[in-house]
Amino acid sequence: MQLDAIEIKNLTVDYDRITVVDDVSFSVEQNDFLGIIGPNGAGKTTLFACMLRIMRNYRGEISFFGKDIRKSRKYLNEIGYVPQKPVFEKNFPVTVREVVRMGMKNPNEKRIDDVLKQVWIHELDHRIIGELSGGQQQRVFIAKALAGNPKILILDEPVTGIDLQSTEIFYSILTELNKKQNITIILSSHDLDAVNRLANKVACLNKTLFFHGISDEFFKNDQLLKQYSESSMQQHMHHRDEK
């Protein structure tokens, strides 16, 4: 029996006595493409922070390939992560190849060539990263995440601020990585159409887990879509009022 890539049990996270993730449980099978959707303030980034051991003061259990992440850091070598807006100094004279090399413990130039080709930017390898478009920069950071040969790729709203053409290229790359490279992908996004098109599984997070299952079971169910939309709108209004 194949172990789940990820298993999350009863995850609860509090900020200043306010619960932001409440008793969330779900699993991700190996080779899944899971789309996580939810409004701003729903807890998506907090969930990822717990999974990556950035945040540790949670209740519940998170396991990768059957091992509790509190007991070992080795699982981090199996994960590539692409944040929403990677932080870097645009004027810093670092090339695309050098950025990708940063993602490797033992730099290997052939591996760098391979991942740059995977994300369709191998011809830009000696360009300064600050000179690239937003879409090209995000592909560099995918290459950096892939350089360590991960089994799981986690992406937190990676196409925010990127033009439509670059977004479509980005999504094509993710599909290829999932289908041809058998990389398990977890993508958080506000774009329901993209999640419906790309992901075989979907998780709807709005502090609690509203739905987790086969994408078609969610997107072809008008009642579920209506309930999700109403729940998201309420969360949006609450989040706006708090500001």
N, C-alpha and C positions, 0 to 999 in steps of 0.2 A: 504493500500500500504506500503510495507516494505521500510524503509529508506536505502539508500546506506550506507555501512560501512564507505567509504571515498569518498569525492568529492573534486576535485582540479580544480580551475577555474583560468585561465590566470596567472599561476605562472611564475614569472620572477625574476631571481636573478642575481645581478651584483657583481663582485669582481674587485675593482680598475677600475671601468668604463668599464670592460669587461663583457659582458653578458655570463653567463655559463648555465643558464636555461632560455629559451626564450618562453614565452607565452604558457605554457603547461597546458592542460586541459584534465582530464579523471576522471572516477569514478570507484570504486571497490564495487561490490555487496557483501552482506553478504554471507559467505561460499565460495567465490571465492578463487581460487589459482592463483594468478597473478604472472607471471614471467616477470621481467624487464630486458631487455637485452640492451647492448650498449657498445661501446669501452671505453677504459680508457679515462677519461676526458669528458665523455658524460654528466655528471651531476647527476648520480645515487645517489652517496653518499650525494651530496648537496640536492637533493630532499628529502632524508630520514631525513637529519638534519633539514629541514624546517618542516616536518611532526611531528618530535619529539620535536619541540620548542627549539632545540639547536641553530638554526639560525632563527632570527626573522626579519631581514632587507630584507624581500622579498616583492614583489608586487603581488597582487592577493589574492585569498582566499582558505583556506584549512578547510574543515569541516569533523568531525567525527560524524556519526550518526545524521547528520543534524545540528550540532552545530559548529560554527566558533571557531577554536582553539585559536584565539586571545582573545576570551571572557571568556574562561574557561580552567583550567588545569585538570579538573576532567577526561577528556577523556584519560589522560596518564595512569590512572589506568586500562584502557581497553586494553593496548598495551604491548606486550612483544617484546623486541628487542635483537637481537643477532648480534653484529658487526663482521666485517671480522676477526679481530685479537684482541680478548679481552686482555686488558692490566692487567697483574698481575705479581707479583714477584714470580718466580718459586720456590724459596727457602723459601717462606713464609709458615709457618706450618699451613695451613688451609685445612680442610678436604672437601671432596665432599659435605657432608651433610651441613657443615657450609656455603659453597658457595651458595648452593640452599636456605638456610635459609635467606641469605642476600636479596633475591628477595621478601620477604614477610614483610608486615607491621605488621601483627599479626602472628608470627610463629606458625605453626601447624604441629606437627611431622607426623601425618597421611597424610597430604597433601604432605609433603616432600617425604614420602614413595611412594605415588601414582605417583608423577611426575618422580621420579627416575625409577620406573617400566615402565612408559610410554616411557622413552628414553633408556631402557634396561641397566641401570647401577646400579640398586639397590644393587647388591652384592659388589659394590665398595664404598659404602657410607662413610666408615671410612678411605679410602685411602687419602693421601695427594695429592692435585690436581696436583702439579708439577711432581708427579711420573707417571702420566697417559700419554698415547699417545695423539697426536694432535686430533685425531678423538674422543677419549673418553672425552677430555677436552671440545670440542665443544658440546658434548651431555650434559655435566654438565651445560654449559651456556644456552642451550635450557631449561633444567630443571629449572634453575634459572628464566628464562623468563616466564616459565609456572606456576611458583609457585604462582603468584598472580592471577591465573585463568583468563588470558586475553581473549578477544574476537578476537583480531588481533595479529598476529605474523609477525614481520618484520625482515628479515634476509638479511644482506649486504654481498654477496659473502662469505658465511659461510664455504665453503669447500676448500678455498684456502690453499694449502700446505698439504692437507690431502690425504692419500693413497686411492686407488680405492676401496678397500674393505670397509673401513670406510665411504667413500663417499656414497656407495650404502646403507649401514645401515642407514646413516643420511637421505637419500632421502626416504627410506621406513618409517622412523619415521614421516617425514613431511606428507607423503601421509595419514598415519593413523590418524594423528592429524586433518587433513583437512576433511577426509571422515567420521571418526568415532566420533571425538570430535566437529566437525562443527566449527573449528577455521579458520577464514579467514587468508590466508597466502599471504604475499608479499615477493618474493624472487628475489634478483638481482643476475645475474650470467652471466659469459661469455660462459657457456656451453649450446649451443643451443639445443643439443640433449636431455639434461636433462630437459630443460624448455619445449620442445616439449612433452616429456614423462609425466611430472608431472603436468603442469599448464593447466587449462582450458581457461585462458585468457593470452594474452601477450601484453606488451607495449614495443615498440622499442624507446629508448631515445637516441638522439644524439644532445644534446642541445635543439632542438625542438623535438616534438613528431612525429616520423616517421610513427608509426602505433599503434593502440590500438584496440583490438578486440578478437574474438575467435581464439584460437591457430591454429586450423586447417586451418582457412582462411589465415593465414600468412605462415605457414610451408608447405602448399600444393600449394602455389602460387610461381612458379619459378621466375616470374618477380619481385615480391616483395622481395624475397630472394636475387636476384641479385642486386637490387637497394640498399637494406640494406647493403650487403657486400661491395659494392662500396663506399657507404657513410661512413661506418665504417673504411675502409682502408684510405680514405681521412682524417678522423679525427685522425687516428693513426699516419699518416705521419705528420700532423700539430702539434700534441702533441709532437712527437719526435723532430721536428724542434725547438719547443719552449724550449726544454731542452738544 
